[in-house]
């Protein structure tokens, strides 16, 4: 099975290297294609730098990882997956892995995540995906995130689910303090909230702070705060087929 491993923190992120290595250890044919710089918050944006209409990329090496090929691409993770499923980097992948991200990707705020956006881009093209995030802006418990990712990947390989994304968030705690993995619903908000600060002639400032209100029981934010690694199944955008639109039918 061929897997495309990407992220939104950039090619030099330790989380990317760990995720790629465990994919190799799982016996997968691993292509690493990740942004050359950080693209956090890029969602599934199709943005890329082009040189004469050509997608700019560079061959790289990740010592100790064992990937078949490693590319630093001047593009968002969503664009990288978009190009990858069309054969831009060789054989079409069968699976997309994204992460391990610095910081959580929880609640409905996953809409803005480049980490999740990469896997949802794959899902729109029929590929299953795994997105993994470590819930701290400057995390240090990479071993915990790697173990959670290993368990989630093993489950995904053993349970063909079609074009579904498994979104995993891991608390930044030592492995012996991790309570385990638990399925979770999306919270009605993410880990942080944005507020408008100063406004002036030609500019507006935004401030970001952690949300203090109690999350809904059983949500990814609530369980993450309790020390669980959360697992949420996501589908790619689809039509609201159950919603009628009276008055808009001119037929």
Secondary structure, 3 states (H helix, E strand, C coil): CEEEEECCCCCCCHHHHHHHHHHHHCCCEEEEEEECCCCCCCCCCCCECEECCEECEEECCCCCCCCCEEEEECECHHHHHHHHCCCCCCCCCCEEEEEEEECCCCHHHHHHCHHHHHHHHHHHCCCEEEEEEEECCCCCCHHHHHHHHHHHHHHHHHCCCCCEEEEEEEECCCHHHCCCEEECECCCCCCEEEEEEEEECCEEEEEEEECCCCCCCCEHHHHHHCCCEEEEEEECCCCCCCCCCCCCCCC
